[in-house]
Amino acid sequence: MFLVCGTRTTLLRSVGVNVGAHEIPDFHCLALTETDYVEKQSQEVQATPEITSTGTMTEAQSDRYQKLDKKEQLYLRIGETVANMNLKACETTQISGKVKSSGEDLLRNLVKSMEYIQSSLGDDAKFTPFRSVLESSASLSGVHRSTISRQLVKKPETTRRKLLKEMGQKEKNRRLAGRLSVFEKFQITKKLHEMWKNDENVTLDVIHEWAKANIAFKFERTMFYHILQGMGFTHKKRSQNTILVERPDIVKRRIEYLRKKDHMDRGGVYFAAVDESWNHDGMTPDEAWQHSNATMYERSRMVNLDTPMSGPNKGKHRGKRGIVLAMLTEDGVLEGSEKVIISGTKEEDQKLDYHTEMSSDTYEKYIKEMVPLLKAAADLHGRKAAILCDNAAYHSKTLEKPPTGASVKADIVSFLQKHNVPHHISQTKVELVKIMQGYIKACGGRSMFTVYEIDDWASKQDVEILRLPPYHCFWNPIELLWSQLKQHLRSLGKVSDSLEIVRIRTLEFLKNFPPAEARKLMDHTRRDEQNVREMMIERAAEWHDESFKLSYDVDEAGNLVNVEILEDEEYCDDDFSDYEEGGLEMEDYEEVEEGISYQCFKKRLHGVSDQLVENRAPENL
């Protein structure tokens, strides 16, 4: 600072401005302040005016200034800026606690000071060490620039970090899981997935012993239990049938669906989700408030009917049934699509699954009635209409399908010729069947060559029907609507309600379903599809670049997120003995900071989603 001010004084004198050392504000603070002249100097500085700015120079001074070379002009501007700089104007935070425990606040104040100096220098800052706030802050503090960036982004100064004793159990579990590095959590997750794949019985003791032997896990079983929960795992009843969704043909169908759905979403297609559900008379809540021990009331009522009721009447789980049909769009339930068809089957003959009571003719008639209404709604938005449906048997009446091994040779030859599959007419039927089956399997299965009657009819009406992959009904937003509908009916229902009352309530609910809620259901399934699509792209990136290291972690909300392992990542190695022994009075630990690479894939997503094919990475990743 002293050299800069000295250079500035020399330059000002060279352009005709007589400046003494006492004429530069606060110059005495940079000089030899141990002399007896300091107090007198301070009084003189207060009485002297500020030096002439380069922006207010006289004409003669301006001419001399213009004669200076660019380097001297730069020094002149920087010196003037530094001399007039008032560091008290920098909005720093007052440190109220102990200095030794205020590292983050001191670091934040340093960054604010660097920002103030950079803004004061303006365009000239790029010629000084203050051209980068992070670099200058890192150089002066000795803290890595990535650490400064993470601390400032993730640690708002107004938020006080919670102590462990102030957290709920879920938050404690996530905090404890943060003690492990990303790589260690990835290894645990990978091991669990391997055990599931090998159909091994996963127990806490088995996985805990594996962790101690393979990732040097040093804590006891209880701590490992809480860490697993913090990583997003839980011990509950088995409900997954992974064999169905992991079949190769279904995987190919899923990839094709995600690619096509993404293309249609970006094209602004107006979707209508269609499906069927059911209701019945006497729909009531499954649970209700009642006596915890009603035995004495039940026995008393057997003797005297005037005694108090032993509890609420049990609701019906089946009764005279109605089949509900509707189309859900982003504007709510499509007007005119709400229908309740009363089942003609006797109550005692009804099966639990209502699908046996629907027919392809009923579904075809319904779709043909709804397509004009859907097109009219889409035309109001100036968009193309499409129907989203599942693969129920009555949705899938075929117009054309590929031959099988039992088909005659002429049909097999015709199929191969139609799709330009190499073969020879002299080959036997057995050989032609092998060629045909291999071709069908390579293309994604028989469904890729199947033409459905209703799909063919709708395409002629300029409405496309997009079918969900098998066993992926959770991507149909109308399934979420059915859940809300049944909850609504049960909340209002009585055991004595007739099917007509239930039918009226159903139609009222569907007709008055808010458009905002409908858009939430549509967006929910789109987000789920997007998450799967992005993970597939990231998997493709691993195929493309073997040096790309990717794993998954759980965020504060319990959602699966993508994390990148940084080479310079530092992980704390805190002692959890107090928590292990049950003592929760210990102070909070520094939370592990992880580099999130999630956003970088969003920029790549639209450019590569069309290239998702099996065992091939996108070309432009």
C-alpha positions as CSV (number, residue, x, y, z in Angstrom):
1,M,0.0,0.0,0.0
2,F,2.9,2.4,0.8
3,L,4.5,1.8,-2.6
4,V,1.2,2.3,-4.4
5,C,0.6,5.6,-2.6
6,G,4.2,6.7,-3.3
7,T,3.8,5.9,-7.0
8,R,0.6,7.9,-7.0
9,T,2.3,10.9,-5.5
10,T,5.0,10.9,-8.1
11,L,2.6,10.6,-10.9
12,L,0.4,13.5,-9.6
13,R,3.4,15.7,-9.4
14,S,4.4,14.8,-12.9
15,V,1.1,16.2,-14.2
16,G,1.4,19.4,-12.3
17,V,-0.3,18.6,-9.0
18,N,1.8,19.4,-6.0
19,V,1.0,16.8,-3.3
20,G,2.8,16.3,0.0
21,A,2.7,13.2,2.1
22,H,0.4,14.9,4.5
23,E,-2.2,15.6,1.7
24,I,-3.0,11.9,1.2
25,P,-5.8,10.8,3.6
26,D,-4.6,8.3,6.2
27,F,-1.1,8.2,4.7
28,H,0.4,8.6,8.2
29,C,-1.1,5.2,9.1
30,L,1.1,3.6,6.5
31,A,4.3,5.6,7.3
32,L,6.5,5.4,10.3
33,T,3.8,5.9,13.0
34,E,6.2,5.7,15.9
35,T,7.4,9.3,15.5
36,D,6.2,12.2,17.5
37,Y,4.8,13.7,14.3
38,V,1.8,11.3,14.1
39,E,-0.6,13.4,16.2
40,K,0.3,16.6,14.4
41,Q,0.0,14.8,11.1
42,S,-3.5,13.6,11.9
43,Q,-4.7,17.1,12.7
44,E,-3.3,18.4,9.4
45,V,-5.0,15.6,7.4
46,Q,-8.4,16.5,8.8
47,A,-7.9,20.1,7.8
48,T,-6.7,19.4,4.2
49,P,-9.0,18.8,1.3
50,E,-8.9,15.6,-0.8
51,I,-6.5,15.4,-3.7
52,T,-7.6,16.3,-7.2
53,S,-9.3,13.3,-8.8
54,T,-8.4,12.3,-12.4
55,G,-12.0,12.9,-13.3
56,T,-11.8,16.6,-12.1
57,M,-8.3,17.6,-13.4
58,T,-7.7,20.9,-15.1
59,E,-7.2,21.1,-18.9
60,A,-3.4,21.4,-18.4
61,Q,-3.4,18.5,-16.0
62,S,-5.5,16.4,-18.4
63,D,-3.1,17.0,-21.2
64,R,-0.2,15.9,-19.1
65,Y,-2.2,12.9,-18.0
66,Q,-2.9,11.9,-21.6
67,K,0.8,12.1,-22.3
68,L,1.5,9.3,-19.8
69,D,1.7,5.7,-21.1
70,K,-1.1,3.3,-20.3
71,K,0.9,1.6,-17.5
72,E,1.4,5.0,-15.7
73,Q,-2.2,5.9,-16.2
74,L,-3.2,2.6,-14.7
75,Y,-1.0,3.2,-11.7
76,L,-2.4,6.6,-11.3
77,R,-6.0,5.4,-11.2
78,I,-5.2,2.5,-8.8
79,G,-3.3,4.7,-6.5
80,E,-6.1,7.3,-6.4
81,T,-8.7,4.6,-5.7
82,V,-6.7,3.0,-2.9
83,A,-5.9,6.4,-1.3
84,N,-9.6,7.3,-1.2
85,M,-10.8,3.9,-0.1
86,N,-12.8,3.7,3.1
87,L,-12.7,0.2,4.4
88,K,-15.3,1.1,7.1
89,A,-17.8,1.2,4.3
90,C,-17.4,-2.5,3.8
91,E,-20.4,-4.3,5.3
92,T,-18.7,-6.9,7.5
93,T,-20.2,-8.9,10.4
94,Q,-19.3,-7.9,13.9
95,I,-17.6,-10.9,15.7
96,S,-19.3,-11.3,19.1
97,G,-18.0,-14.7,20.1
98,K,-14.5,-16.1,20.7
99,V,-12.2,-15.6,17.8
100,K,-11.0,-19.2,17.9
101,S,-14.5,-20.4,17.2
102,S,-15.4,-17.7,14.6
103,G,-13.6,-19.1,11.6
104,E,-16.5,-19.0,9.2
105,D,-17.5,-15.4,10.2
106,L,-13.9,-14.2,9.7
107,L,-13.7,-15.9,6.3
108,R,-17.0,-14.3,5.3
109,N,-15.8,-10.9,6.4
110,L,-12.6,-11.4,4.3
111,V,-14.6,-12.3,1.2
112,K,-16.8,-9.2,1.7
113,S,-13.7,-7.1,2.0
114,M,-12.3,-8.5,-1.2
115,E,-15.6,-7.9,-3.0
116,Y,-15.6,-4.3,-1.8
117,I,-12.0,-3.7,-3.0
118,Q,-12.8,-5.3,-6.3
119,S,-15.9,-3.2,-6.8
120,S,-14.0,0.0,-5.9
121,L,-11.3,-0.7,-8.4
122,G,-13.8,-1.4,-11.2
123,D,-12.4,-2.5,-14.5
124,D,-8.9,-1.9,-13.2
125,A,-9.3,-4.8,-10.8
126,K,-8.3,-7.3,-13.5
127,F,-4.8,-5.9,-13.4
128,T,-4.4,-6.4,-9.6
129,P,-4.4,-9.5,-7.3
130,F,-8.1,-8.6,-6.5
131,R,-9.3,-9.7,-10.0
132,S,-10.8,-12.9,-8.4
133,V,-12.5,-12.7,-5.1
134,L,-12.1,-16.4,-4.4
135,E,-8.4,-16.5,-5.4
136,S,-7.5,-13.4,-3.4
137,S,-9.5,-14.7,-0.3
138,A,-7.9,-18.1,-0.6
139,S,-4.4,-16.6,-0.9
140,L,-4.8,-14.4,2.1
141,S,-6.6,-16.9,4.3
142,G,-4.7,-20.1,3.3
143,V,-8.1,-21.9,2.7
144,H,-8.8,-23.7,-0.5
145,R,-11.1,-21.7,-2.9
146,S,-13.5,-24.7,-3.3
147,T,-13.9,-24.8,0.5
148,I,-14.6,-21.0,0.6
149,S,-17.2,-21.4,-2.1
150,R,-19.0,-24.3,-0.4
151,Q,-19.0,-22.6,3.0
152,L,-20.4,-19.4,1.7
153,V,-23.1,-21.1,-0.5
154,K,-24.3,-23.7,2.1
155,K,-23.8,-21.8,5.4
156,P,-26.1,-18.7,5.5
157,E,-24.8,-16.4,8.2
158,T,-28.2,-16.0,9.7
159,T,-28.7,-19.7,10.3
160,R,-27.3,-21.2,13.6
161,R,-26.2,-24.7,13.3
162,K,-28.2,-27.1,15.4
163,L,-26.7,-29.2,18.1
164,L,-27.2,-32.9,17.9
165,K,-29.4,-32.9,21.0
166,E,-31.7,-30.3,19.3
167,M,-32.4,-32.6,16.3
168,G,-35.2,-35.1,15.6
169,Q,-34.2,-38.7,15.1
170,K,-34.4,-38.6,11.3
171,E,-32.2,-35.5,11.2
172,K,-29.7,-37.1,13.6
173,N,-29.6,-40.2,11.3
174,R,-28.8,-38.0,8.3
175,R,-26.1,-36.1,10.3
176,L,-24.5,-39.3,11.4
177,A,-24.5,-40.7,7.9
178,G,-22.6,-37.6,6.9
179,R,-19.7,-38.8,8.9
180,L,-19.0,-41.4,6.2
181,S,-17.3,-40.3,3.0
182,V,-19.2,-40.4,-0.3
183,F,-17.1,-43.3,-1.4
184,E,-17.8,-45.3,1.8
185,K,-21.6,-44.8,1.4
186,F,-21.4,-45.8,-2.2
187,Q,-19.6,-49.0,-1.2
188,I,-22.3,-49.9,1.3
189,T,-25.1,-49.2,-1.2
190,K,-23.3,-51.2,-3.8
191,K,-22.9,-54.1,-1.4
192,L,-26.6,-54.1,-0.6
193,H,-27.6,-54.1,-4.2
194,E,-25.2,-57.0,-4.9
195,M,-26.8,-59.0,-2.1
196,W,-30.3,-58.3,-3.4
197,K,-29.2,-59.4,-6.9
198,N,-27.7,-62.6,-5.5
199,D,-30.9,-63.2,-3.5
200,E,-29.0,-63.2,-0.2
201,N,-30.6,-62.5,3.1
202,V,-29.6,-58.9,4.2
203,T,-29.3,-58.5,7.9
204,L,-27.9,-55.7,10.0
205,D,-25.2,-58.0,11.5
206,V,-24.1,-59.3,8.1
207,I,-23.7,-55.9,6.5
208,H,-22.1,-54.4,9.6
209,E,-19.4,-57.1,9.7
210,W,-18.8,-56.5,6.0
211,A,-18.4,-52.8,6.6
212,K,-15.9,-53.3,9.4
213,A,-13.8,-55.7,7.2
214,N,-14.0,-53.8,3.9
215,I,-14.3,-50.0,4.6
216,A,-12.7,-50.0,8.1
217,F,-16.0,-49.0,9.8
218,K,-15.0,-48.4,13.5
219,F,-18.3,-48.0,15.2
220,E,-20.7,-50.5,16.8
221,R,-23.9,-52.1,15.6
222,T,-26.3,-49.4,16.9
223,M,-24.4,-46.6,15.2
224,F,-24.4,-48.5,11.9
225,Y,-28.2,-49.0,12.2
226,H,-28.7,-45.2,12.5
227,I,-26.2,-44.5,9.6
228,L,-28.2,-47.0,7.3
229,Q,-31.4,-45.1,8.1
230,G,-29.6,-41.8,7.5
231,M,-28.6,-43.1,4.0
232,G,-32.2,-43.7,3.1
233,F,-32.5,-47.4,4.0
234,T,-35.3,-48.9,6.2
235,H,-36.2,-52.4,7.4
236,K,-39.8,-53.2,6.3
237,K,-41.9,-55.9,4.6
238,R,-40.6,-57.0,1.2
239,S,-42.8,-55.6,-1.5
240,Q,-40.6,-55.3,-4.6
241,N,-40.9,-57.7,-7.6
242,T,-37.7,-56.7,-9.3
243,I,-37.7,-59.6,-11.7
244,L,-40.6,-58.1,-13.6
245,V,-39.1,-54.6,-14.1
246,E,-35.6,-55.9,-14.8
247,R,-36.5,-58.2,-17.6
248,P,-34.5,-57.2,-20.7
249,D,-37.6,-56.7,-22.8
250,I,-39.2,-54.5,-20.2
251,V,-35.9,-52.5,-19.8
252,K,-35.9,-51.8,-23.6
253,R,-39.6,-50.8,-23.4
254,R,-38.8,-48.4,-20.6
255,I,-35.9,-46.8,-22.5
256,E,-38.0,-46.4,-25.5
257,Y,-40.9,-44.9,-23.5
258,L,-38.7,-42.4,-21.7
259,R,-37.1,-41.3,-25.0
260,K,-40.5,-40.8,-26.7
261,K,-42.2,-39.2,-23.7
262,D,-39.4,-36.7,-23.3
263,H,-39.6,-35.9,-27.0
264,M,-43.4,-35.4,-26.7
265,D,-43.1,-33.3,-23.6
266,R,-40.6,-31.0,-25.2
267,G,-42.9,-30.7,-28.2
268,G,-45.7,-29.4,-26.0
269,V,-48.1,-32.4,-26.5
270,Y,-51.4,-32.1,-24.6
271,F,-51.6,-35.4,-22.6
272,A,-54.7,-37.1,-21.3
273,A,-54.1,-40.0,-18.9
274,V,-56.9,-42.6,-19.1
275,D,-57.6,-45.6,-16.8
276,E,-60.3,-47.3,-14.9
277,S,-61.0,-47.8,-11.2
278,W,-63.8,-49.0,-9.0
279,N,-66.1,-48.1,-6.2
280,H,-68.9,-49.9,-4.3
281,D,-71.7,-49.3,-1.9
282,G,-70.9,-48.8,1.8
283,M,-67.4,-47.5,1.3
284,T,-66.2,-46.3,4.8
285,P,-62.8,-45.7,6.4
286,D,-60.9,-48.8,7.3
287,E,-60.0,-47.4,10.8
288,A,-61.9,-45.5,13.5
289,W,-61.7,-44.5,17.1
290,Q,-62.9,-47.3,19.4
291,H,-62.4,-49.0,22.8
292,S,-59.0,-50.5,23.1
293,N,-60.7,-53.5,24.8
294,A,-64.3,-53.9,23.7
295,T,-64.8,-57.5,25.0
296,M,-66.9,-56.5,28.0
297,Y,-69.1,-54.3,25.8
298,E,-69.6,-57.1,23.3
299,R,-70.6,-59.6,26.0
300,S,-72.9,-57.1,27.7
301,R,-74.7,-56.3,24.4
302,M,-75.4,-60.0,23.8
303,V,-77.5,-60.0,27.0
304,N,-79.0,-56.5,26.8
305,L,-79.4,-54.7,23.4
306,D,-79.9,-51.4,25.3
307,T,-76.3,-51.4,26.5
308,P,-73.7,-49.0,24.7
309,M,-72.3,-50.0,21.4
310,S,-69.0,-52.0,21.6
311,G,-67.6,-50.0,18.7
312,P,-68.3,-48.6,15.2
313,N,-69.7,-50.9,12.5
314,K,-67.2,-52.6,10.3
315,G,-67.0,-51.1,6.8
316,K,-67.5,-53.2,3.6
317,H,-64.5,-54.2,1.5
318,R,-66.6,-55.3,-1.3
319,G,-70.2,-54.8,-2.4
320,K,-72.2,-53.9,-5.5
321,R,-69.6,-52.5,-7.7
322,G,-69.3,-49.6,-10.1
323,I,-66.4,-49.1,-12.6
324,V,-65.1,-45.5,-12.9
325,L,-63.6,-44.1,-16.1
326,A,-62.1,-40.7,-16.6
327,M,-59.4,-38.8,-18.5
328,L,-57.0,-36.6,-16.5
329,T,-55.5,-33.5,-18.3
330,E,-53.4,-30.6,-17.0
331,D,-56.7,-28.6,-16.9
332,G,-58.4,-31.1,-14.6
333,V,-60.6,-34.1,-15.5
334,L,-61.7,-33.8,-19.1
335,E,-65.3,-32.5,-19.1
336,G,-67.6,-35.3,-20.2
337,S,-65.1,-38.1,-19.5
338,E,-66.4,-38.9,-16.0
339,K,-68.4,-42.1,-16.1
340,V,-69.5,-44.7,-13.6
341,I,-70.6,-48.0,-15.2
342,I,-72.7,-50.2,-12.8
343,S,-71.5,-53.8,-12.8
344,G,-74.0,-56.4,-13.9
345,T,-72.3,-59.2,-11.9
346,K,-74.0,-60.4,-8.8
347,E,-72.2,-59.3,-5.6
348,E,-71.5,-62.9,-4.5
349,D,-70.0,-63.7,-7.9
350,Q,-67.7,-60.6,-8.1
351,K,-64.0,-61.2,-8.0
352,L,-61.5,-58.9,-6.2
353,D,-60.1,-57.7,-9.5
354,Y,-62.5,-55.6,-11.6
355,H,-60.6,-56.1,-14.8
356,T,-62.6,-59.2,-15.6
357,E,-65.7,-57.0,-15.9
358,M,-64.2,-54.6,-18.5
359,S,-64.2,-55.5,-22.1
360,S,-62.3,-54.3,-25.2
361,D,-65.6,-53.2,-26.8
362,T,-66.5,-51.0,-23.8
363,Y,-63.1,-49.4,-23.8
364,E,-63.1,-48.9,-27.5
365,K,-66.5,-47.2,-27.4
366,Y,-65.4,-45.0,-24.6
367,I,-62.2,-43.9,-26.4
368,K,-64.1,-43.1,-29.6
369,E,-66.5,-40.9,-27.6
370,M,-63.6,-39.1,-25.8
371,V,-61.2,-38.4,-28.7
372,P,-63.3,-35.5,-30.2
373,L,-63.6,-33.9,-26.7
374,L,-59.8,-34.3,-26.2
375,K,-59.0,-32.8,-29.5
376,A,-61.2,-29.8,-28.8
377,A,-59.5,-29.2,-25.4
378,A,-56.0,-29.5,-27.1
379,D,-57.0,-27.1,-29.9
380,L,-57.8,-24.4,-27.3
381,H,-54.1,-24.5,-26.4
382,G,-53.0,-24.9,-30.0
383,R,-51.3,-28.2,-29.2
384,K,-51.4,-31.8,-30.4
385,A,-53.4,-34.3,-28.4
386,A,-52.2,-37.7,-27.0
387,I,-53.6,-40.3,-24.7
388,L,-51.5,-42.0,-22.0
389,C,-52.6,-45.5,-21.1
390,D,-51.4,-48.9,-19.7
391,N,-51.3,-52.3,-21.3
392,A,-54.4,-53.9,-19.8
393,A,-55.8,-56.7,-21.9
394,Y,-58.9,-54.8,-22.9
395,H,-56.7,-51.8,-23.9
396,S,-54.8,-54.1,-26.3
397,K,-57.1,-55.6,-28.9
398,T,-54.6,-56.3,-31.8
399,L,-55.0,-55.5,-35.4
400,E,-51.6,-56.9,-36.4
401,K,-49.0,-58.9,-34.5
402,P,-45.9,-60.8,-35.4
403,P,-46.0,-64.6,-36.1
404,T,-45.0,-67.2,-33.6
405,G,-43.3,-70.5,-33.9
406,A,-46.7,-72.1,-34.5
407,S,-47.4,-69.9,-37.5
408,V,-47.2,-71.3,-41.0
409,K,-43.9,-70.8,-42.9
410,A,-45.5,-68.4,-45.4
411,D,-46.4,-66.0,-42.6
412,I,-42.9,-66.1,-41.2
413,V,-41.4,-65.5,-44.6
414,S,-43.8,-62.6,-45.2
415,F,-42.8,-61.0,-41.9
416,L,-39.0,-61.4,-42.6
417,Q,-39.5,-59.9,-46.1
418,K,-41.6,-57.0,-44.8
419,H,-38.8,-56.0,-42.3
420,N,-35.9,-56.7,-44.7
421,V,-34.4,-59.4,-42.5
422,P,-31.8,-61.5,-44.4
423,H,-33.0,-65.1,-45.1
424,H,-33.3,-67.6,-47.9
425,I,-36.5,-69.1,-49.1
426,S,-34.9,-72.6,-49.1
427,Q,-34.3,-72.5,-45.4
428,T,-36.4,-74.8,-43.2
429,K,-39.2,-73.4,-41.0
430,V,-37.1,-74.2,-37.8
431,E,-34.2,-72.1,-39.2
432,L,-36.6,-69.2,-40.2
433,V,-38.2,-69.2,-36.8
434,K,-34.8,-68.8,-35.1
435,I,-34.0,-65.9,-37.4
436,M,-37.4,-64.3,-36.7
437,Q,-37.1,-64.8,-33.0
438,G,-33.6,-63.4,-32.9
439,Y,-34.7,-60.3,-34.9
440,I,-37.8,-59.7,-32.6
441,K,-35.7,-60.0,-29.5
442,A,-33.1,-57.6,-30.8
443,C,-35.8,-55.0,-31.5
444,G,-37.3,-55.1,-28.1
445,G,-39.8,-57.9,-28.1
446,R,-43.1,-58.7,-29.8
447,S,-44.8,-55.6,-28.6
448,M,-42.6,-53.5,-30.9
449,F,-44.3,-55.1,-33.9
450,T,-47.8,-55.3,-32.5
451,V,-50.4,-52.9,-33.9
452,Y,-53.5,-52.2,-31.7
453,E,-56.9,-51.5,-33.2
454,I,-57.6,-48.5,-31.0
455,D,-54.1,-47.0,-31.6
456,D,-54.5,-47.3,-35.4
457,W,-57.9,-45.7,-35.3
458,A,-56.7,-42.8,-33.0
459,S,-53.7,-42.1,-35.3
460,K,-56.1,-41.5,-38.1
461,Q,-57.9,-38.9,-36.0
462,D,-54.5,-37.2,-35.4
463,V,-54.3,-38.4,-31.8
464,E,-51.4,-40.5,-30.7
465,I,-51.7,-43.2,-28.0
466,L,-48.6,-43.6,-25.8
467,R,-48.4,-46.8,-23.9
468,L,-46.6,-47.1,-20.6
469,P,-44.0,-49.9,-20.1
470,P,-45.4,-53.1,-18.5
471,Y,-45.6,-52.9,-14.7
472,H,-45.0,-49.1,-14.7
473,C,-48.5,-47.9,-13.7
474,F,-46.9,-45.5,-11.2
475,W,-46.0,-43.3,-14.2
476,N,-49.7,-42.8,-15.0
477,P,-50.9,-39.7,-13.1
478,I,-54.5,-40.8,-13.0
479,E,-53.5,-43.5,-10.6
480,L,-52.8,-40.7,-8.1
481,L,-56.3,-39.3,-8.8
482,W,-57.9,-42.7,-8.0
483,S,-56.1,-42.7,-4.6
484,Q,-57.5,-39.3,-3.7
485,L,-61.0,-40.3,-5.0
486,K,-61.2,-43.4,-2.8
487,Q,-59.9,-41.5,0.2
488,H,-62.6,-38.9,-0.4
489,L,-65.4,-41.5,-0.7
490,R,-64.4,-43.3,2.4
491,S,-64.2,-40.1,4.4
492,L,-67.8,-39.4,3.6
493,G,-69.1,-42.9,3.5
494,K,-71.5,-44.9,5.7
495,V,-72.1,-48.6,5.7
496,S,-75.7,-48.0,4.7
497,D,-74.7,-45.9,1.6
498,S,-76.2,-47.3,-1.6
499,L,-74.1,-47.5,-4.9
500,E,-76.2,-44.6,-6.3
501,I,-75.0,-42.3,-3.5
502,V,-71.4,-43.4,-4.0
503,R,-71.8,-42.8,-7.8
504,I,-73.1,-39.3,-7.3
505,R,-70.2,-38.5,-4.9
506,T,-67.7,-39.9,-7.4
507,L,-69.0,-37.8,-10.3
508,E,-69.0,-34.6,-8.2
509,F,-65.4,-35.2,-7.1
510,L,-64.2,-35.8,-10.6
511,K,-66.1,-32.8,-12.1
512,N,-64.8,-30.4,-9.4
513,F,-61.2,-31.6,-9.3
514,P,-59.1,-28.4,-9.4
515,P,-56.8,-27.8,-12.4
516,A,-53.9,-26.8,-10.2
517,E,-54.1,-30.2,-8.4
518,A,-54.2,-31.9,-11.8
519,R,-51.1,-30.2,-12.9
520,K,-49.3,-31.3,-9.7
521,L,-50.2,-34.9,-10.5
522,M,-48.9,-34.6,-14.0
523,D,-45.7,-32.8,-12.8
524,H,-45.1,-35.5,-10.2
525,T,-44.9,-38.3,-12.7
526,R,-42.8,-36.1,-15.1
527,R,-40.2,-35.5,-12.3
528,D,-40.1,-39.2,-11.5
529,E,-39.5,-40.0,-15.2
530,Q,-36.9,-37.3,-15.4
531,N,-35.0,-38.7,-12.4
532,V,-34.8,-42.1,-14.0
533,R,-33.8,-40.6,-17.4
534,E,-31.0,-38.6,-15.9
535,M,-29.6,-41.6,-14.0
536,M,-29.6,-43.5,-17.3
537,I,-27.7,-40.7,-18.9
538,E,-25.2,-40.7,-16.1
539,R,-24.8,-44.4,-16.4
540,A,-24.1,-43.9,-20.1
541,A,-21.5,-41.4,-19.2
542,E,-19.7,-44.0,-17.1
543,W,-19.6,-46.3,-20.2
544,H,-18.2,-43.4,-22.3
545,D,-15.5,-42.3,-19.9
546,E,-14.0,-44.9,-17.5
547,S,-12.3,-42.1,-15.5
548,F,-15.8,-40.6,-14.6
549,K,-16.6,-41.6,-11.0
550,L,-20.2,-41.4,-10.1
551,S,-22.3,-42.5,-7.1
552,Y,-25.5,-41.6,-5.3
553,D,-26.3,-40.1,-1.9
554,V,-29.4,-39.0,0.0
555,D,-30.1,-35.3,0.6
556,E,-31.7,-33.7,3.6
557,A,-35.2,-34.5,2.3
558,G,-34.4,-38.2,1.8
559,N,-34.2,-38.0,-2.0
560,L,-31.6,-39.8,-4.1
561,V,-29.1,-37.3,-5.6
562,N,-26.0,-37.6,-7.7
563,V,-22.7,-36.8,-6.1
564,E,-19.2,-36.6,-7.6
565,I,-16.2,-37.7,-5.6
566,L,-13.7,-34.8,-5.6
567,E,-10.0,-35.6,-5.5
568,D,-9.3,-32.9,-2.9
569,E,-12.4,-33.7,-0.7
570,E,-11.6,-33.7,3.0
571,Y,-13.7,-35.7,5.4
572,C,-13.7,-35.3,9.1
573,D,-12.9,-38.2,11.4
574,D,-14.9,-37.4,14.5
575,D,-15.2,-39.5,17.5
576,F,-18.8,-40.8,18.1
577,S,-18.1,-42.6,21.4
578,D,-20.4,-40.1,23.3
579,Y,-23.3,-40.8,20.9
580,E,-22.6,-44.6,20.9
581,E,-22.9,-44.6,24.7
582,G,-26.2,-42.7,24.6
583,G,-24.8,-39.3,25.6
584,L,-26.3,-36.5,23.5
585,E,-24.8,-33.5,25.2
586,M,-21.9,-33.3,22.9
587,E,-21.5,-30.3,20.6
588,D,-22.3,-30.3,16.9
589,Y,-19.8,-31.6,14.4
590,E,-18.7,-30.0,11.1
591,E,-20.9,-31.5,8.4
592,V,-19.2,-33.3,5.5
593,E,-19.4,-31.1,2.4
594,E,-19.9,-32.9,-0.9
595,G,-19.4,-31.7,-4.5
596,I,-22.8,-31.9,-6.2
597,S,-22.6,-32.7,-9.9
598,Y,-26.3,-32.9,-10.4
599,Q,-26.8,-29.7,-12.3
600,C,-24.2,-30.3,-15.0
601,F,-26.2,-33.2,-16.3
602,K,-29.3,-31.1,-16.8
603,K,-27.4,-29.0,-19.4
604,R,-26.5,-32.2,-21.3
605,L,-29.9,-33.9,-20.9
606,H,-31.8,-32.5,-24.0
607,G,-28.8,-33.1,-26.3
608,V,-28.3,-36.7,-25.5
609,S,-31.6,-38.2,-24.4
610,D,-32.4,-39.3,-27.9
611,Q,-29.2,-41.3,-28.1
612,L,-30.1,-43.6,-25.2
613,V,-29.8,-47.2,-26.5
614,E,-28.8,-50.3,-24.9
615,N,-25.0,-50.7,-24.2
616,R,-24.1,-47.5,-26.0
617,A,-23.1,-44.2,-24.5
618,P,-24.4,-40.9,-26.0
619,E,-21.9,-39.6,-28.5
620,N,-21.7,-36.0,-27.4
621,L,-21.2,-36.5,-23.6
